[in-house]
């Protein structure tokens, strides 16, 4: 495979993290989750600390999307949000990571909603519910990138974040990791939002 991955996950989803580690091998995983808040109000410093202390050497962040990882969840999302912000952050010292969202089995029906016929264009589209009820904004804002977007749907080239189901990922992890890695140098990387409102 060749790309080191960092896994951002909620404690409730640790089983899936461990299964992915087994599949990829520990040599391909950076296992340094952010568990303690960084005492600073300087965003550049916080991002640098997270990148250096937790994400260093990784080029792809795998975000596990489960029942506890939504913006509107009652759970505290501060660590997942910080990990994704640091993954999206680009500076001279650190280049941003590719971001791969892996939808866990307990969330598939809430996110992959089937197909619908678009009232604007008349074509059939996949209904993918990526919003505050399913993910954190750091993911949704970079999956459905609004900046300069026209049209009724987003093509793969108009998204920075990559998305797949857990089963799809486990059947071919290299394919999805490569897709996320390649986004780092794609033109869509210029439209990434690190701190979405």
C-alpha positions as CSV (number, residue, x, y, z in Angstrom):
1,X,0.0,0.0,0.0
2,X,2.6,2.6,1.0
3,X,0.5,5.3,2.5
4,X,0.5,5.7,6.3
5,X,-3.0,6.3,7.7
6,X,-4.3,7.9,10.8
7,X,-7.7,6.7,12.0
8,X,-10.1,9.3,13.6
9,X,-12.8,7.6,15.5
10,X,-15.1,7.7,18.5
11,X,-14.3,5.3,21.4
12,X,-17.6,3.5,20.7
13,X,-16.3,2.5,17.3
14,X,-13.0,1.1,18.5
15,X,-13.9,-2.4,17.2
16,X,-13.9,-1.2,13.6
17,X,-10.6,0.7,14.1
18,X,-9.0,-2.5,15.3
19,X,-10.4,-4.5,12.4
20,X,-9.0,-1.9,10.0
21,X,-5.6,-2.1,11.7
22,X,-5.6,-5.8,11.3
23,X,-6.5,-5.5,7.6
24,X,-3.9,-2.8,6.9
25,X,-1.2,-4.0,9.3
26,X,0.1,-1.9,12.1
27,X,3.1,-0.6,9.9
28,X,0.5,1.3,7.8
29,X,-1.3,2.9,10.7
30,X,-0.3,5.9,12.9
31,X,-1.9,5.0,16.2
32,X,-1.8,8.2,18.2
33,X,-5.3,9.4,18.9
34,X,-5.9,12.9,20.3
35,X,-7.2,12.3,23.8
36,X,-6.2,15.5,25.7
37,X,-7.0,19.0,24.6
38,X,-4.1,21.2,23.7
39,X,-3.9,24.2,26.0
40,X,-3.8,27.2,23.6
41,X,-6.1,29.6,21.8
42,X,-3.6,30.0,18.8
43,X,-5.1,27.9,16.0
44,X,-1.8,27.7,14.1
45,X,-0.1,26.3,17.2
46,X,-2.9,23.8,17.9
47,X,-2.8,22.5,14.3
48,X,1.0,22.3,14.3
49,X,0.9,20.3,17.7
50,X,-1.7,17.9,16.4
51,X,0.1,17.4,13.1
52,X,3.5,16.9,14.8
53,X,2.3,14.9,17.8
54,X,-0.5,12.8,16.3
55,X,-0.6,12.9,12.5
56,X,3.1,13.0,11.7
57,X,4.1,10.8,8.8
58,X,0.5,10.1,7.8
59,X,-0.8,11.1,4.4
60,X,-4.4,9.9,4.7
61,X,-6.9,10.3,7.6
62,X,-9.6,7.6,7.8
63,X,-12.7,9.0,9.5
64,X,-14.9,6.3,10.9
65,X,-18.5,7.4,10.5
66,X,-20.7,5.8,13.1
67,X,-23.7,6.6,15.3
68,X,-21.6,8.7,17.6
69,X,-19.7,10.9,15.1
70,X,-22.2,13.5,14.0
71,X,-22.1,17.2,14.5
72,X,-25.6,17.2,16.1
73,X,-24.8,14.2,18.3
74,X,-25.0,14.5,22.1
75,X,-21.4,13.2,22.1
76,X,-18.5,15.7,22.4
77,X,-16.9,15.9,19.0
78,X,-13.9,18.1,19.9
79,X,-11.2,15.5,19.3
80,X,-12.6,14.2,16.0
81,X,-13.1,17.8,14.8
82,X,-9.6,18.7,15.7
83,X,-8.1,15.6,14.1
84,X,-10.0,16.4,10.8
85,X,-9.1,20.1,11.0
86,X,-5.4,19.2,11.4
87,X,-5.7,16.7,8.5
88,X,-7.2,19.4,6.3
89,X,-4.7,22.1,7.4
90,X,-2.0,22.9,4.9
91,X,1.2,24.8,5.8
92,X,4.9,25.0,4.7
93,X,5.8,22.5,7.5
94,X,2.9,20.0,6.9
95,X,0.9,19.2,3.8
96,X,-2.7,18.2,4.3
97,X,-3.9,14.6,4.4
98,X,-6.4,13.1,2.1
99,X,-9.6,12.4,4.0
100,X,-11.5,9.1,3.6
101,X,-14.9,8.7,5.4
102,X,-15.7,5.0,6.1
103,X,-19.4,4.6,6.9
104,X,-19.8,1.9,9.5
105,X,-22.6,-0.7,9.2
106,X,-24.8,1.0,11.8
107,X,-24.9,4.2,9.7
108,X,-25.2,2.9,6.2
109,X,-29.0,3.2,5.9
110,X,-28.9,6.7,7.3
111,X,-26.3,7.9,4.8
112,X,-26.8,5.8,1.6
113,X,-30.4,6.5,1.0
114,X,-30.8,5.0,-2.5
115,X,-31.5,6.8,-5.7
116,X,-33.8,9.6,-6.7
117,X,-34.8,11.4,-9.9
118,X,-33.6,15.0,-9.8
119,X,-36.4,17.6,-10.4
120,X,-33.7,20.0,-11.9
121,X,-32.0,17.9,-14.5
122,X,-34.3,14.9,-14.7
123,X,-31.5,12.4,-14.2
124,X,-31.2,9.8,-11.5
125,X,-28.7,10.5,-8.6
126,X,-27.5,8.7,-5.6
127,X,-29.0,10.1,-2.4
128,X,-26.1,10.4,0.1
129,X,-27.1,12.1,3.3
130,X,-23.8,13.8,4.5
131,X,-24.9,16.5,6.9
132,X,-24.8,17.6,10.5
133,X,-27.0,14.6,11.5
134,X,-24.5,12.1,10.1
135,X,-21.0,13.6,10.2
136,X,-19.0,16.6,11.6
137,X,-18.9,19.7,9.4
138,X,-15.2,19.3,8.7
139,X,-16.2,16.3,6.6
140,X,-19.5,17.5,5.1
141,X,-18.1,20.9,4.1
142,X,-15.3,19.2,2.1
143,X,-17.6,16.5,0.7
144,X,-20.2,18.9,-0.6
145,X,-18.0,21.8,-1.3
146,X,-20.2,24.9,-1.9
147,X,-17.5,27.3,-3.1
148,X,-18.1,28.0,-6.9
149,X,-20.4,25.0,-7.1
150,X,-23.1,25.0,-9.8
151,X,-25.5,22.3,-10.7
152,X,-27.7,19.9,-8.9
153,X,-25.2,17.4,-7.7
154,X,-21.4,17.0,-7.1
155,X,-19.1,14.9,-9.2
156,X,-16.2,13.0,-7.7
157,X,-13.8,15.8,-8.9
158,X,-15.9,18.4,-7.0
159,X,-15.3,16.6,-3.6
160,X,-12.2,16.6,-1.5
161,X,-13.3,13.9,0.9
162,X,-13.8,10.4,-0.3
163,X,-16.6,8.2,1.0
164,X,-17.3,4.5,1.1
165,X,-19.0,1.9,3.2
166,X,-17.1,-0.3,5.7
167,X,-17.6,-3.4,3.5
168,X,-16.4,-1.6,0.4
169,X,-13.3,-0.4,2.2
170,X,-12.5,-3.8,3.7
171,X,-12.8,-5.5,0.3
172,X,-10.4,-3.1,-1.3
173,X,-8.7,-0.6,1.1
174,X,-5.9,0.3,-1.3
175,X,-8.4,1.7,-3.9
176,X,-10.0,4.1,-1.4
177,X,-6.8,5.1,0.3
178,X,-5.3,5.9,-3.1
179,X,-8.3,8.0,-4.0
180,X,-8.0,10.0,-0.8
181,X,-4.2,10.3,-1.2
182,X,-4.6,11.6,-4.8
183,X,-7.0,14.4,-3.7
184,X,-4.1,16.1,-1.9
185,X,-2.7,17.2,-5.3
186,X,-6.0,17.6,-7.2
187,X,-7.3,21.0,-8.0
188,X,-10.2,20.6,-5.6
189,X,-7.6,20.7,-2.7
190,X,-7.6,24.5,-3.3
191,X,-11.2,24.7,-2.1
192,X,-10.8,22.9,1.2
193,X,-12.3,24.5,4.3
194,X,-10.4,23.8,7.5
195,X,-12.8,25.6,9.9
196,X,-16.3,25.4,8.5
197,X,-19.1,27.5,10.1
